[in-house]
Amino acid sequence: MDDVPWEGLESALGHHSAEEAERTLRRLALKGASATEEDCYPLFHCCAPGTGRIAPVATAALPFVVALAHDAEMGARTTLVQLLASLSKTAAEADPALVDAGWREAWRAQRPMIQALFADAVPDVRREALPLAEDVDVLLERWHAETDPTVRLPLLLALGNAAACSAQPGPVDQVRTLVAEVLRTDGPVMRVAAVHAWAAFDPRAPVRELDRLVEILSDPAVRPRFEAIWYVPDVESAFTREDVISWTAYLFEGAPRTALAFVVRLIDAARRHGDTLLCRAALDEAWRLLVVQPVAASSLLPLAGALLADPDDGVRYRAAHLLAVLGSRAAPYADELAALLDDPGEAGVLEGTVGDHARWALSRIGDERALPGLVERLHAPYQGAWSRGYVAGDPHLPEVEDVLTPLGAHAEALLPAVRKLLRDEGSGSPLTCRFLKVLRAWGPAAAPALPEVVALLDDPRYAWDAVDALVAMGPAAKSAEPAVRGCAVSDFPGNQLRVAWAAWRLGGDRDAALRLIGEAVPTGAEPLPGAVRLLGDFGTAAAPYADRVRHVMKHGDSWLRLDAAVALWSMTGEPEPAVSVLEEHLLPVAAGGDAYGTFLDALRALARIGTVSPAARATLRTVRGSDRRLSEHWDYRAFLQHEEILSAIDEVLALP
C-alpha cells in the first residue's frame, strides 16, 4: 500500500478523499476478525458504485479489497465481496468514458482470485460472490459442486438470470434442463425457486406451474423451510414464506387472470388451514392487484366480506380497507362493517384501526351509521402532530377531504364538529386547509360555518382556502365581501385578480373585477396566472376579451390552452373551436398515457358545453372499456380518481 500514490487519486465523491480509502483498508487489515460491515462504509463512500462511474481510487483499492476478502481471519469478508460485486456491476453498465483507464486491466489481474471466491470454504462468501460470475458456464460448474442449500438456491436464481441475459440458445437449454430436474427431484422450497429461475427466461413458466406454487406456498408444514434456505446476495437475512409469496406474485404481472387466481386460491387455502400469516400475505397481494386491475373486485369482494369475522386483527384490518376502497359495492356487508366500528385491532405498522377503516367503508357506502364521531376520528391521528407516517402504496387512512367531501348531503350532521375544530384549532391545525376544502365542496350547505371561515381570512396560511369556501357558499356569504377584499394575501398581481373575482362573486362590483382580470390577459402576451380561468367565469360579459383568449388557446401550454378553450366557449356560447381543443386532451389517456388531470378537466368542460364529436365518443368508449385503473396513484386514491373519471366519461357519453 505504501507504493500507491493515494494523495493524487480521485475518488468517486469529492468530499471523500482517496486517503480515506487508504486509512480504511489499513484499519480493516489491523482489526482482522473484529472488523464489521460498518468499518467498510468509508470504502463504499470513496468508490461510490451508485454514481455510475469507476474512479481511480477504486482501481487502486481493488487488489487490497480482493486480498482482504480472501483473508479467512477477516470479519467483514462478505461486505467486501459485496463491494466487489457492486463495482463489477457498475463497470459493466457504465459509459466507458466513466470507467477509470486502468480498471479493466486491474480486474483481469485479480480475476483468478475473484473466481476462487466461488469455492470459498464459507457459504456466505460463496453466496455473495455469485454476482461476480461472468457467464452461465461458471455458474453451472459451481452448481455441480455446491452442496449448501443456502447457496444452491440463490445459485439457481442466478442461473435463471444468466440464461435470460444469454444471446445463445445453448445456455438457455442447459438451464432449462437443470430447472426441470430440480422441479422433478428436489425439495418444495427449491421447486419454488426453480419456477422463479425459469420465469427469468420464460415468463409463461409461472402460469404453467400455478398449481405447484399454490400447493407449496399454502402448505403450513413447508413454511419454516423457506427462511432456512431462501437467501439472496446482498440481503443479510433469509426470506420468509410471506416474502416469497410477494416476490412470486410479481411473476404474474403479464398474466392478470392468473395473478388473481393465485391470490384467491391462497386466501381460500389460508381460511381452510387457519393460516393467519398466509392470509395476511395473500390479502396484501390482493390489494396490490386490485389497485391496478378493477376486474379483480368481483372475486375479492366476497372474500373480504367473509374475512371481516376473522379472529386476527391484521386480517380484519386488510379486509375492511379493501371493502372501503370498493365503495358502494361493499353495501351487502354494511351490517358486518357497522359491528366493527369500535374494533381497536391494528395491523402492525399500517395506519389506523379496524374500526377506522370500517367507518370509512360505511361512509363510502352512504350508511349513516358512519357519521357519529366521524370528524373526531379523522382528526385523531393529527392530535399533537402535524403529519402522519405511512407508505403511500400500503393501506392507510384516507385524507380528511377524501372522506368528507362526498358527504355533502350529511353536512347538517357533520358541520357542528367541523366548526368546533375550526374554532378550537383553526389557527394552528394541520387540518384547517383540509376542512376548508371540504366546506368549499359542500357549497351552500356549509353556510352555517360562515363565522369560522371569515375568522381565517386574516391568516395568510388559510386565506385562499377560506376565500374559496366563502365563494362556494353563495349568497349566504354575501356579508363577507368586505372581509374578502381585505384578506391576508401577498401583494402579487395574480392574487389581486383572485380577490377581485371573489368579491364580485359575493356581490361586489362586477364591471371593475372584469376590467382588472380582462387586462391581465394582454393581447399577444402571456397572461397572469389564473387570469384566463377567472375571465371565463364572467360568461358573455367577457366577450370583448375573446380574441385575447383565442390567442392564448392557440399558443399557450397544455393546461393554459384547456382553460382558454373553456373560457372562450363561456364568452361566445360557440362550441367550436373549444370542443376540438378539449378533445385533444382525451387522446393521450386513450393511447395508454397517464395525463389523468387534464383528461378529467377536459371531460368536465365537455359536459358543461354539452357536445362531443363521434371520434371523441369512440375514444371515450375505448378508455371506458379498458381493464386498467385510471389513476396515477397507487393507494386508496387510485379508486377515488378512477370512480371520478368513469363518472365523468359516462356523463359525456350520455350527451345527445
Phi, psi and omega in degrees: 000331179296339182278352182268127179282069187303321186296342181259005184267146178269135175262169183292326178242126187301329183276003172240112186278161176296328177299329177295322176295318179299313180299322181294316179299317179295318181296319178298316181298321181288322182286328176057240186296336181273359179294145182235174176304317181300328179295339182272348187304318179301328176296316178298322180294320181287319181277328174041067180302332182293350180280352180078021178217157175250109183276160179305327181297327179293320178297317180293323184281340189308306183298329180285323176296316179298315180298316179294323179296333180273348185286114182298339181266008182271125183283344184247033185300313184297323178294321178293323176294323176298323177296318177300317180296320179295318179294321178298316180295317180298316180297325181288329186260344187284155169301131182308330180291343181262004180256125180309139186302330182267359187296309188296321177293320178297320179294317179300322180294330182265356186304315180303317178293322180294315180294333178294339178296335179297333182251019181300157182288340184262120181303321181299322178293316179299320180294314181293339181278347185306319179296349180275352178295137187265345179199175182296324183300318179298317180292321178296319178299318179292324181301317183288343180258337188283137180239340183282123183296333179287348175255324181299320183295307177295334176295320177297317177297321179295324177297319177298315179294321179295320178297322180296330182271352183280138178269357183254143180289334184302305179302322180296316179297321180296316180291322178299318178297319180296315180298317179299323179293318178297317179298331183274327192238342189269178181288170187298319181294319177295330178291323175295318178298324179297322177295320177297316179297318180296320182298335181299326180242000176215089186300342180276350183302314180299327178296316179292332184259020183305312183301317181296317181298313181296317182300315184285314184292338180261004180274110182302330182290335183274338188312310183297339184287337180296308183284000174276332186224349186274086176246153173225156179301147175070012174234121190292317186260164180284159174277137173278171176301321181295323174299316182293325177300315179298316179296319181293322181302327179292340180293341182262018185302326180268006181225077187300324180293320178292323177300317179294317178299323180299309184288323180296317180292326177293320178295316177301315180295320179298320179292322179295318186270353186064035185266093185298314182297322177295319182295316178300312182298318181293322177294324176300317179288326176298319178298312181297325179291317182295329180301326184250349187230090184303328184295342180293344185300320184300322181280326186274335182303307181294329178294315178297319178300317180293327184280356174298338180263007182294143180291343184272130180302315183296325179289314179299319179303308183296321180294318180294319179295319180298318178293325180297315182290338179281352171062228187298339179294341180274004183306324179300344183250021183299317181296318179296322178292319179298327179291346183257007186301330180255016181288118182273004184302143180234171182231063177064236184279352180289147192275137175092177180249170175302317180299321178301314182287327176295320179296318179295320178300317178296321179295324178293328178287332185095019182275124185292348177294346178280342191288314182301123179079003185296311182298318180296321179292325177292330180280334189306316182296344183262356181296119181078010181213155179258355181205172178238160179243124177198166174263126188301329182275357180261163172300134177203171182294144177284162176287156184306312184293331180289333177275313190276329183307316181288356187259031180302329179294342180251021184301322182301321181284329186267336186300320181304318180291320179296315181297320180298316180294322178294324178289316186283325188228007189305323184273003180209027183249141176290350182262356186302310180297324180293317178295323178295323176296323177296314180299322177299316181293327179285340175063224183305332180295341181271003186304326178302340180273011183307313182299319181293324181287316179301324181296341182267356181294338181274358181253113184299341178290333188237356190302314184294318179295325177294317178301313181298321179295320180294316178300319181293333179293336177080211186304333181296340181258015184302326182294345182274358186302316178297321180294325178294320179299330182256019185294157187276083175234157182294155183277064179251136185308319180297326178292321180295326176299315184292323177296316180298318178299313182297319179298319177298316181297337180261017175108006181281192185286110181292315186296321180294319179295320181296317180297315181299314183285322179298320179290344178280359173245079187289156179294122174072010181232167181287131181284163173294150181305131177084349187296317184296316181296318179295321181298322180297338182289344181275353178065217185295342178296338180268009183305326179300342181259012186298320182296323178296317180293323179298322178296317178297320181296329181277329191240355182282177176282182189303307182295320183292322177297322180295312178300318182294323180297315179295317181297318181297318177298317181300324182283321189259336185076003181263127181298325180258145008271008185301315184299318181298320179293317180296321182292338175299330183281355177274333189293317183302319180291320178298332179273006178101003181282179183235031178277062188287335180295307179292327178301312182292319178299320179295320178298314180298321179293319178297322178296322178294316182291323173091017178213153180207145183281158176302323180295319179292324176301315180297320178299315182291325176295324177298313180295317182298327183270359181287159182258022181253157176283125183273079181193153174266358181270164181232020176226204185303333181297336178300322182287320180295315180293320178301314180297319181297317181292317179299319179297319179293321177299314181298323179295319180289318180295338179278355179296147179292000000 
